[in-house]
Amino acid sequence: MFDCMRDLIMEPCLKFNPDGLSVKSFTDCNSAVCLFDVPKEMFSQYEFEAEESFKVQAELLARIMKRMKTKFVNLDFKDQRIIISDENKKEYSIAVMTDDDVRKDVPNLELNTSFKMKSVDFQDLVLDAIIISDIMRIETQEGKIKTSGGELNKFNFETECEVDGNGKSIYGLEYLQKFMSASKYFRNVLFEFSSDGPCRLTFDGELKIRFILAARVDEE
């Protein structure tokens, strides 16, 4: 999870609440929103005293978690610091920052088109497309999606999948590629969008990850 965060946001907002841990962060230009929900049941032990919300350095947090080699890792919050420790008595203390994103509202989206496919298949689709272009045009039809992009060099793909509704829009491949780093943790991805409007990618399992991305303007 921390790898997904550091690919997108330098300082994500972590929020501990009665239901577990959640992350809500906006990219610098507000073109994308990242939402992570980790229910308390995923923790071997979860003790909640008061709601806390703060920012951390995603890159540093990811690097520390990779160095924790034991089965269980402890995360404690006290005195404006996150204390990370493991069963080998290894301990890190990370300073946290004031959270500004907590006051930002996540957009209330009405998305009337969706398709569902295996995460690895959509990741391959994005990787195939980014060779040629920095944007992807997506158009849904019954039982399939059509994707295209490029100017001098172009790509056109057709993929069969579960589709609900008809629509078409354009999205930046750089962000889609970063979103798909979550594919290694989830079997399927649900892609929802509206014509010429934003999209939402949802990875749902024991934990839930959602990404919202603004549409790109068609300059043709």
LOKE-854436 format. One record per residue (C-alpha): residue number from 0; residue in one letter; chain; x, y, z. Coordinates in steps of 0.001 Angstrom, whole numbers, plus 500000, padded with zeros to 6 digits. Last residue first. Example, Ala and Ser with C-alpha at 12.3 -4.5 7.8 and 13.67 -1.06 7.14 Angstrom:
# LOKE-854436
+-----+------+-----+--------+--------+--------+
| seq | type | mol |      x |      y |      z |
+-----+------+-----+--------+--------+--------+
|   1 |    S |   A | 513670 | 498940 | 507140 |
|   0 |    A |   A | 512300 | 495500 | 507800 |
+-----+------+-----+--------+--------+--------+
END
This chain:
# LOKE-854436
+-----+------+-----+--------+--------+--------+
| seq | type | mol |      x |      y |      z |
+-----+------+-----+--------+--------+--------+
| 219 |    E |   A | 491387 | 517720 | 468176 |
| 218 |    E |   A | 492351 | 519155 | 471541 |
| 217 |    D |   A | 490344 | 516650 | 473594 |
| 216 |    V |   A | 490607 | 517935 | 477154 |
| 215 |    R |   A | 491875 | 515412 | 479703 |
| 214 |    A |   A | 489514 | 513959 | 482280 |
| 213 |    A |   A | 490153 | 514333 | 485989 |
| 212 |    L |   A | 491299 | 511261 | 487918 |
| 211 |    I |   A | 489862 | 509594 | 491013 |
| 210 |    F |   A | 491703 | 506680 | 492614 |
| 209 |    R |   A | 490182 | 504214 | 495038 |
| 208 |    I |   A | 491878 | 501603 | 497227 |
| 207 |    K |   A | 489943 | 499215 | 499442 |
| 206 |    L |   A | 491281 | 496710 | 501985 |
| 205 |    E |   A | 490409 | 493046 | 502347 |
| 204 |    G |   A | 489440 | 493276 | 498698 |
| 203 |    D |   A | 488397 | 496160 | 496455 |
| 202 |    F |   A | 490422 | 498034 | 493846 |
| 201 |    T |   A | 488349 | 500934 | 492556 |
| 200 |    L |   A | 489286 | 503219 | 489673 |
| 199 |    R |   A | 487257 | 506414 | 489374 |
| 198 |    C |   A | 486989 | 508503 | 486229 |
| 197 |    P |   A | 486380 | 512179 | 485573 |
| 196 |    G |   A | 484227 | 513601 | 482776 |
| 195 |    D |   A | 484237 | 513775 | 478970 |
| 194 |    S |   A | 481659 | 510958 | 478968 |
| 193 |    S |   A | 481241 | 509646 | 482503 |
| 192 |    F |   A | 483530 | 507224 | 484289 |
| 191 |    E |   A | 483851 | 504012 | 486298 |
| 190 |    F |   A | 486748 | 501521 | 486123 |
| 189 |    L |   A | 486418 | 498526 | 488461 |
| 188 |    V |   A | 489698 | 496648 | 488960 |
| 187 |    N |   A | 490138 | 492949 | 489593 |
| 186 |    R |   A | 492588 | 490528 | 491268 |
| 185 |    F |   A | 494092 | 492954 | 493768 |
| 184 |    Y |   A | 497521 | 493363 | 495397 |
| 183 |    K |   A | 499740 | 493301 | 492288 |
| 182 |    S |   A | 497296 | 495639 | 490539 |
| 181 |    A |   A | 497984 | 498492 | 492978 |
| 180 |    S |   A | 500840 | 499751 | 490773 |
| 179 |    M |   A | 497995 | 500365 | 488342 |
| 178 |    F |   A | 497372 | 503821 | 489747 |
| 177 |    K |   A | 500867 | 504896 | 488679 |
| 176 |    Q |   A | 500227 | 503805 | 485078 |
| 175 |    L |   A | 496860 | 505542 | 485099 |
| 174 |    Y |   A | 498542 | 508745 | 486284 |
| 173 |    E |   A | 501069 | 508774 | 483459 |
| 172 |    L |   A | 498420 | 507613 | 480990 |
| 171 |    G |   A | 496399 | 510820 | 481199 |
| 170 |    Y |   A | 492707 | 510315 | 480575 |
| 169 |    I |   A | 490291 | 510829 | 477680 |
| 168 |    S |   A | 486527 | 510131 | 477558 |
| 167 |    K |   A | 483890 | 507937 | 475983 |
| 166 |    G |   A | 480571 | 506505 | 477103 |
| 165 |    N |   A | 478187 | 503582 | 476852 |
| 164 |    G |   A | 476710 | 501737 | 479819 |
| 163 |    D |   A | 477761 | 498685 | 481845 |
| 162 |    V |   A | 480691 | 496701 | 480450 |
| 161 |    E |   A | 482228 | 493363 | 481531 |
| 160 |    C |   A | 485294 | 492768 | 479351 |
| 159 |    E |   A | 486502 | 492303 | 475757 |
| 158 |    T |   A | 489382 | 494534 | 474695 |
| 157 |    E |   A | 489916 | 496497 | 471475 |
| 156 |    F |   A | 493137 | 498430 | 470973 |
| 155 |    N |   A | 494117 | 501297 | 468677 |
| 154 |    F |   A | 497566 | 502862 | 468875 |
| 153 |    K |   A | 499046 | 505844 | 467076 |
| 152 |    N |   A | 502311 | 507360 | 465932 |
| 151 |    L |   A | 502093 | 510878 | 464502 |
| 150 |    E |   A | 499301 | 511734 | 466964 |
| 149 |    G |   A | 498768 | 509157 | 469668 |
| 148 |    G |   A | 495786 | 507539 | 471335 |
| 147 |    S |   A | 493251 | 504725 | 471288 |
| 146 |    T |   A | 491171 | 502501 | 473523 |
| 145 |    K |   A | 488051 | 500546 | 472609 |
| 144 |    I |   A | 486125 | 498753 | 475332 |
| 143 |    K |   A | 484094 | 495584 | 475021 |
| 142 |    G |   A | 480901 | 493739 | 475929 |
| 141 |    E |   A | 478513 | 496340 | 474547 |
| 140 |    Q |   A | 480516 | 499429 | 473684 |
| 139 |    T |   A | 482796 | 501555 | 475769 |
| 138 |    E |   A | 485130 | 504271 | 474518 |
| 137 |    I |   A | 488414 | 505170 | 476169 |
| 136 |    R |   A | 490889 | 507657 | 474735 |
| 135 |    M |   A | 494277 | 507225 | 476346 |
| 134 |    I |   A | 496851 | 509964 | 476818 |
| 133 |    D |   A | 500663 | 510129 | 477005 |
| 132 |    S |   A | 501100 | 508241 | 473735 |
| 131 |    I |   A | 503019 | 505511 | 471913 |
| 130 |    I |   A | 504741 | 503316 | 474511 |
| 129 |    I |   A | 502124 | 504473 | 477028 |
| 128 |    A |   A | 499508 | 502342 | 475259 |
| 127 |    D |   A | 501047 | 498912 | 475859 |
| 126 |    L |   A | 501707 | 499764 | 479512 |
| 125 |    V |   A | 498109 | 500919 | 479991 |
| 124 |    L |   A | 496653 | 497772 | 478407 |
| 123 |    D |   A | 499050 | 495592 | 480406 |
| 122 |    Q |   A | 497814 | 497260 | 483612 |
| 121 |    F |   A | 494241 | 496631 | 482502 |
| 120 |    D |   A | 495017 | 492936 | 482049 |
| 119 |    V |   A | 496881 | 492720 | 485364 |
| 118 |    S |   A | 493891 | 494186 | 487204 |
| 117 |    K |   A | 491438 | 491713 | 485720 |
| 116 |    M |   A | 488467 | 493485 | 484210 |
| 115 |    K |   A | 485432 | 495558 | 485108 |
| 114 |    F |   A | 483753 | 498241 | 483049 |
| 113 |    S |   A | 481739 | 501290 | 483981 |
| 112 |    T |   A | 479560 | 504066 | 482604 |
| 111 |    N |   A | 477141 | 506376 | 484424 |
| 110 |    L |   A | 479427 | 508130 | 486892 |
| 109 |    E |   A | 477820 | 510671 | 489195 |
| 108 |    L |   A | 480701 | 511894 | 491336 |
| 107 |    N |   A | 480644 | 513657 | 494688 |
| 106 |    P |   A | 484095 | 515245 | 494781 |
| 105 |    V |   A | 486214 | 514438 | 497858 |
| 104 |    D |   A | 486032 | 517414 | 500190 |
| 103 |    K |   A | 489153 | 519264 | 501258 |
| 102 |    R |   A | 489483 | 520059 | 504965 |
| 101 |    V |   A | 491504 | 516903 | 505654 |
| 100 |    D |   A | 493886 | 517983 | 502889 |
|  99 |    D |   A | 495653 | 520501 | 505128 |
|  98 |    D |   A | 497221 | 517960 | 507500 |
|  97 |    T |   A | 499845 | 519246 | 509907 |
|  96 |    M |   A | 503057 | 517271 | 509669 |
|  95 |    V |   A | 504386 | 514097 | 511234 |
|  94 |    A |   A | 507832 | 513328 | 512624 |
|  93 |    I |   A | 508922 | 509728 | 512276 |
|  92 |    S |   A | 510319 | 507545 | 515089 |
|  91 |    Y |   A | 511824 | 504233 | 514011 |
|  90 |    E |   A | 512235 | 501144 | 516185 |
|  89 |    K |   A | 513913 | 497742 | 515787 |
|  88 |    K |   A | 513145 | 495594 | 518811 |
|  87 |    N |   A | 513306 | 492431 | 516686 |
|  86 |    E |   A | 509518 | 492052 | 517010 |
|  85 |    D |   A | 508973 | 495249 | 515042 |
|  84 |    S |   A | 508697 | 498982 | 515650 |
|  83 |    I |   A | 507219 | 502064 | 514001 |
|  82 |    I |   A | 506572 | 505125 | 516202 |
|  81 |    I |   A | 504629 | 507846 | 514409 |
|  80 |    R |   A | 505262 | 511293 | 515899 |
|  79 |    Q |   A | 503141 | 514228 | 517048 |
|  78 |    D |   A | 503650 | 513312 | 520740 |
|  77 |    K |   A | 502160 | 509877 | 520225 |
|  76 |    F |   A | 501044 | 507664 | 517360 |
|  75 |    D |   A | 501856 | 503966 | 517433 |
|  74 |    L |   A | 502441 | 501555 | 514560 |
|  73 |    N |   A | 503608 | 498042 | 515446 |
|  72 |    V |   A | 504853 | 495571 | 512828 |
|  71 |    F |   A | 504079 | 491846 | 512823 |
|  70 |    K |   A | 505626 | 489086 | 510698 |
|  69 |    T |   A | 509190 | 490337 | 511162 |
|  68 |    K |   A | 511423 | 491802 | 508441 |
|  67 |    M |   A | 510776 | 495540 | 508782 |
|  66 |    R |   A | 513150 | 497101 | 506266 |
|  65 |    K |   A | 510433 | 497379 | 503630 |
|  64 |    M |   A | 508254 | 499289 | 506092 |
|  63 |    I |   A | 511037 | 501849 | 506568 |
|  62 |    R |   A | 511406 | 502494 | 502844 |
|  61 |    A |   A | 507654 | 502923 | 502407 |
|  60 |    L |   A | 507444 | 505405 | 505290 |
|  59 |    L |   A | 510349 | 507450 | 503948 |
|  58 |    E |   A | 508842 | 507673 | 500466 |
|  57 |    A |   A | 505390 | 508506 | 501828 |
|  56 |    Q |   A | 506563 | 511397 | 504004 |
|  55 |    V |   A | 503810 | 511787 | 506596 |
|  54 |    K |   A | 500701 | 513932 | 506973 |
|  53 |    F |   A | 498297 | 514018 | 509902 |
|  52 |    S |   A | 494853 | 513062 | 511176 |
|  51 |    E |   A | 494031 | 511641 | 514596 |
|  50 |    E |   A | 490685 | 510520 | 515990 |
|  49 |    A |   A | 490977 | 509653 | 519669 |
|  48 |    E |   A | 491558 | 506485 | 521691 |
|  47 |    F |   A | 491613 | 503615 | 519199 |
|  46 |    E |   A | 493403 | 500338 | 519826 |
|  45 |    Y |   A | 493788 | 497947 | 516902 |
|  44 |    Q |   A | 495372 | 494513 | 517298 |
|  43 |    S |   A | 496074 | 491926 | 514596 |
|  42 |    F |   A | 495219 | 494681 | 512128 |
|  41 |    M |   A | 493155 | 493812 | 509060 |
|  40 |    E |   A | 489981 | 493914 | 511174 |
|  39 |    K |   A | 490556 | 497646 | 511730 |
|  38 |    P |   A | 489562 | 498285 | 508134 |
|  37 |    V |   A | 492223 | 499726 | 505772 |
|  36 |    D |   A | 490673 | 502325 | 503469 |
|  35 |    F |   A | 492762 | 504142 | 500843 |
|  34 |    L |   A | 491639 | 507140 | 498805 |
|  33 |    C |   A | 493821 | 508918 | 496235 |
|  32 |    V |   A | 492584 | 512024 | 494399 |
|  31 |    A |   A | 493868 | 513221 | 491025 |
|  30 |    S |   A | 493960 | 516485 | 489075 |
|  29 |    N |   A | 494399 | 518522 | 492271 |
|  28 |    C |   A | 497623 | 520089 | 490869 |
|  27 |    D |   A | 499696 | 518918 | 493842 |
|  26 |    T |   A | 497969 | 515536 | 494026 |
|  25 |    F |   A | 495173 | 515165 | 496539 |
|  24 |    S |   A | 495239 | 512856 | 499532 |
|  23 |    K |   A | 492838 | 510852 | 501640 |
|  22 |    V |   A | 494184 | 507853 | 503559 |
|  21 |    S |   A | 492147 | 505765 | 505950 |
|  20 |    L |   A | 493065 | 503617 | 508940 |
|  19 |    G |   A | 490524 | 501707 | 510998 |
|  18 |    D |   A | 486801 | 501892 | 511776 |
|  17 |    P |   A | 487098 | 503983 | 514967 |
|  16 |    N |   A | 489335 | 506541 | 513180 |
|  15 |    F |   A | 493022 | 506916 | 512323 |
|  14 |    K |   A | 493661 | 509319 | 509446 |
|  13 |    L |   A | 496749 | 509378 | 507277 |
|  12 |    C |   A | 497265 | 512274 | 504850 |
|  11 |    P |   A | 499748 | 511618 | 502058 |
|  10 |    E |   A | 502995 | 513613 | 501757 |
|   9 |    M |   A | 504957 | 512882 | 498563 |
|   8 |    I |   A | 501980 | 511693 | 496567 |
|   7 |    L |   A | 501648 | 509421 | 493551 |
|   6 |    D |   A | 504316 | 506718 | 493470 |
|   5 |    R |   A | 504774 | 507098 | 497234 |
|   4 |    M |   A | 501183 | 506090 | 497861 |
|   3 |    C |   A | 501225 | 502902 | 495803 |
|   2 |    D |   A | 504435 | 501770 | 497537 |
|   1 |    F |   A | 502781 | 502437 | 500916 |
|   0 |    M |   A | 500000 | 500000 | 500000 |
+-----+------+-----+--------+--------+--------+
END
